[in-house]
Amino acid sequence: MKQPIEDILREASIKTFEDACFMYLVPELKDEQKKLPLEAVAEVKFKGDSSGKLIVAASGDLFAAIAKNMLSTESPTALQKKDALGEVANIICGNVIPSLDRKSRKGYKIFSPKFFGKDEIKKEESGSPLAQITLNLNQGRADIKLFVDEFPVAKEKKD
């Protein structure tokens, strides 16, 4: 039985935040955490047998906390915060996309992350995500979405 893509996205995201950022899940999303302001978004596009993008949105103090923990610094620069969020998106994407088509021989190309600050964040994404999760961490909230243009498994099911 194949593992659902949402479960794979959740596992890869949790492991990335734990291993790279030293951040851990809080059991439940509290009302005040649902209302945390969106601080920044990193978008990573990929191409292979399937193409698409992965988006990591950081709310609350998560944006700064990622860089603080990854770089062991109390005062990360704006560039360090952008790079750290982009690296988190890269790691998650690199761990998720092989599960889109396990028979792929071409592999995938992951492009450099693109950063969106508070003023640049897209209000609406085109299409609906193949998978999306929310992680509630002590430092804030991470909303992670995987968009795929063509999903080989979905095509097989239709035939």
Contacts in CASP RR format, 6 or more apart in sequence:
PFRMAT RR
TARGET T0000
AUTHOR 0000-0000-0000
METHOD contacts of the structure
MODEL  1
MKQPIEDILREASIKTFEDACFMYLVPELKDEQKKLPLEAVAEVKFKGDS
SGKLIVAASGDLFAAIAKNMLSTESPTALQKKDALGEVANIICGNVIPSL
DRKSRKGYKIFSPKFFGKDEIKKEESGSPLAQITLNLNQGRADIKLFVDE
FPVAKEKKD
2 153 0 8 1.000
3 99 0 8 1.000
4 131 0 8 1.000
5 96 0 8 1.000
5 99 0 8 1.000
5 100 0 8 1.000
5 130 0 8 1.000
5 131 0 8 1.000
5 146 0 8 1.000
6 131 0 8 1.000
6 132 0 8 1.000
6 133 0 8 1.000
8 96 0 8 1.000
8 99 0 8 1.000
8 131 0 8 1.000
9 92 0 8 1.000
9 96 0 8 1.000
9 131 0 8 1.000
9 132 0 8 1.000
9 133 0 8 1.000
9 144 0 8 1.000
9 146 0 8 1.000
10 133 0 8 1.000
10 135 0 8 1.000
12 91 0 8 1.000
12 92 0 8 1.000
12 94 0 8 1.000
12 95 0 8 1.000
12 96 0 8 1.000
13 92 0 8 1.000
13 133 0 8 1.000
13 135 0 8 1.000
13 142 0 8 1.000
13 144 0 8 1.000
14 25 0 8 1.000
14 135 0 8 1.000
15 95 0 8 1.000
16 88 0 8 1.000
16 91 0 8 1.000
16 92 0 8 1.000
16 95 0 8 1.000
17 23 0 8 1.000
17 24 0 8 1.000
17 25 0 8 1.000
17 88 0 8 1.000
17 135 0 8 1.000
17 137 0 8 1.000
17 142 0 8 1.000
18 24 0 8 1.000
20 70 0 8 1.000
20 87 0 8 1.000
20 88 0 8 1.000
20 91 0 8 1.000
21 65 0 8 1.000
21 66 0 8 1.000
21 69 0 8 1.000
21 70 0 8 1.000
21 84 0 8 1.000
21 88 0 8 1.000
22 69 0 8 1.000
23 65 0 8 1.000
23 66 0 8 1.000
23 69 0 8 1.000
23 137 0 8 1.000
23 138 0 8 1.000
23 139 0 8 1.000
24 137 0 8 1.000
24 138 0 8 1.000
25 135 0 8 1.000
25 136 0 8 1.000
25 137 0 8 1.000
26 33 0 8 1.000
26 136 0 8 1.000
26 137 0 8 1.000
26 138 0 8 1.000
27 136 0 8 1.000
28 136 0 8 1.000
29 134 0 8 1.000
29 136 0 8 1.000
29 141 0 8 1.000
30 136 0 8 1.000
33 136 0 8 1.000
33 140 0 8 1.000
33 141 0 8 1.000
34 141 0 8 1.000
36 59 0 8 1.000
36 60 0 8 1.000
36 140 0 8 1.000
36 141 0 8 1.000
37 59 0 8 1.000
37 60 0 8 1.000
37 118 0 8 1.000
38 57 0 8 1.000
38 58 0 8 1.000
38 59 0 8 1.000
38 118 0 8 1.000
38 121 0 8 1.000
39 58 0 8 1.000
39 59 0 8 1.000
39 60 0 8 1.000
39 61 0 8 1.000
39 62 0 8 1.000
39 63 0 8 1.000
39 64 0 8 1.000
39 117 0 8 1.000
39 118 0 8 1.000
40 57 0 8 1.000
40 58 0 8 1.000
40 63 0 8 1.000
40 81 0 8 1.000
40 82 0 8 1.000
40 85 0 8 1.000
40 115 0 8 1.000
40 116 0 8 1.000
40 117 0 8 1.000
40 118 0 8 1.000
40 121 0 8 1.000
41 55 0 8 1.000
41 56 0 8 1.000
41 57 0 8 1.000
41 58 0 8 1.000
41 115 0 8 1.000
41 116 0 8 1.000
41 117 0 8 1.000
41 121 0 8 1.000
41 122 0 8 1.000
42 55 0 8 1.000
42 56 0 8 1.000
42 58 0 8 1.000
42 82 0 8 1.000
42 85 0 8 1.000
42 86 0 8 1.000
42 88 0 8 1.000
42 89 0 8 1.000
42 113 0 8 1.000
42 114 0 8 1.000
42 115 0 8 1.000
42 116 0 8 1.000
43 53 0 8 1.000
43 54 0 8 1.000
43 55 0 8 1.000
43 89 0 8 1.000
43 113 0 8 1.000
43 114 0 8 1.000
43 115 0 8 1.000
43 116 0 8 1.000
44 53 0 8 1.000
44 54 0 8 1.000
44 55 0 8 1.000
44 86 0 8 1.000
44 89 0 8 1.000
44 90 0 8 1.000
44 93 0 8 1.000
44 110 0 8 1.000
44 111 0 8 1.000
44 112 0 8 1.000
44 113 0 8 1.000
44 114 0 8 1.000
45 51 0 8 1.000
45 52 0 8 1.000
45 53 0 8 1.000
45 110 0 8 1.000
45 111 0 8 1.000
45 114 0 8 1.000
46 52 0 8 1.000
46 53 0 8 1.000
46 54 0 8 1.000
46 93 0 8 1.000
46 94 0 8 1.000
46 97 0 8 1.000
46 108 0 8 1.000
46 109 0 8 1.000
46 110 0 8 1.000
46 111 0 8 1.000
47 108 0 8 1.000
47 109 0 8 1.000
47 111 0 8 1.000
48 104 0 8 1.000
48 106 0 8 1.000
48 107 0 8 1.000
48 108 0 8 1.000
48 109 0 8 1.000
49 100 0 8 1.000
49 101 0 8 1.000
49 104 0 8 1.000
49 106 0 8 1.000
49 107 0 8 1.000
49 108 0 8 1.000
49 152 0 8 1.000
50 97 0 8 1.000
50 100 0 8 1.000
50 101 0 8 1.000
50 108 0 8 1.000
50 148 0 8 1.000
50 149 0 8 1.000
50 150 0 8 1.000
50 151 0 8 1.000
50 152 0 8 1.000
51 148 0 8 1.000
51 149 0 8 1.000
51 150 0 8 1.000
52 147 0 8 1.000
52 148 0 8 1.000
52 149 0 8 1.000
53 146 0 8 1.000
53 147 0 8 1.000
54 89 0 8 1.000
54 92 0 8 1.000
54 93 0 8 1.000
54 96 0 8 1.000
54 97 0 8 1.000
54 144 0 8 1.000
54 145 0 8 1.000
54 146 0 8 1.000
54 147 0 8 1.000
55 89 0 8 1.000
55 125 0 8 1.000
55 143 0 8 1.000
55 144 0 8 1.000
55 145 0 8 1.000
55 147 0 8 1.000
56 85 0 8 1.000
56 86 0 8 1.000
56 88 0 8 1.000
56 89 0 8 1.000
56 92 0 8 1.000
56 142 0 8 1.000
56 143 0 8 1.000
56 144 0 8 1.000
57 121 0 8 1.000
57 142 0 8 1.000
57 143 0 8 1.000
57 144 0 8 1.000
57 145 0 8 1.000
58 66 0 8 1.000
58 85 0 8 1.000
58 140 0 8 1.000
58 141 0 8 1.000
58 142 0 8 1.000
59 140 0 8 1.000
59 141 0 8 1.000
59 142 0 8 1.000
59 143 0 8 1.000
60 139 0 8 1.000
60 140 0 8 1.000
60 141 0 8 1.000
61 139 0 8 1.000
61 140 0 8 1.000
62 137 0 8 1.000
62 139 0 8 1.000
62 140 0 8 1.000
62 141 0 8 1.000
62 142 0 8 1.000
63 81 0 8 1.000
63 85 0 8 1.000
64 76 0 8 1.000
64 81 0 8 1.000
65 137 0 8 1.000
65 139 0 8 1.000
65 140 0 8 1.000
66 81 0 8 1.000
66 84 0 8 1.000
66 85 0 8 1.000
66 88 0 8 1.000
66 139 0 8 1.000
67 73 0 8 1.000
67 76 0 8 1.000
67 80 0 8 1.000
67 81 0 8 1.000
67 83 0 8 1.000
67 84 0 8 1.000
67 85 0 8 1.000
68 74 0 8 1.000
68 76 0 8 1.000
70 84 0 8 1.000
70 87 0 8 1.000
71 80 0 8 1.000
71 84 0 8 1.000
73 80 0 8 1.000
76 84 0 8 1.000
82 115 0 8 1.000
85 113 0 8 1.000
85 115 0 8 1.000
86 113 0 8 1.000
86 115 0 8 1.000
87 113 0 8 1.000
89 113 0 8 1.000
90 110 0 8 1.000
90 113 0 8 1.000
92 144 0 8 1.000
93 110 0 8 1.000
94 108 0 8 1.000
94 110 0 8 1.000
96 146 0 8 1.000
97 108 0 8 1.000
97 110 0 8 1.000
98 104 0 8 1.000
98 107 0 8 1.000
98 108 0 8 1.000
100 148 0 8 1.000
100 151 0 8 1.000
100 152 0 8 1.000
100 153 0 8 1.000
101 152 0 8 1.000
101 153 0 8 1.000
116 122 0 8 1.000
125 145 0 8 1.000
125 147 0 8 1.000
127 147 0 8 1.000
129 145 0 8 1.000
129 146 0 8 1.000
129 147 0 8 1.000
130 146 0 8 1.000
130 147 0 8 1.000
130 148 0 8 1.000
130 151 0 8 1.000
131 145 0 8 1.000
131 146 0 8 1.000
132 143 0 8 1.000
132 144 0 8 1.000
132 145 0 8 1.000
132 146 0 8 1.000
133 143 0 8 1.000
133 144 0 8 1.000
134 141 0 8 1.000
134 142 0 8 1.000
134 143 0 8 1.000
134 144 0 8 1.000
135 141 0 8 1.000
135 142 0 8 1.000
135 144 0 8 1.000
END
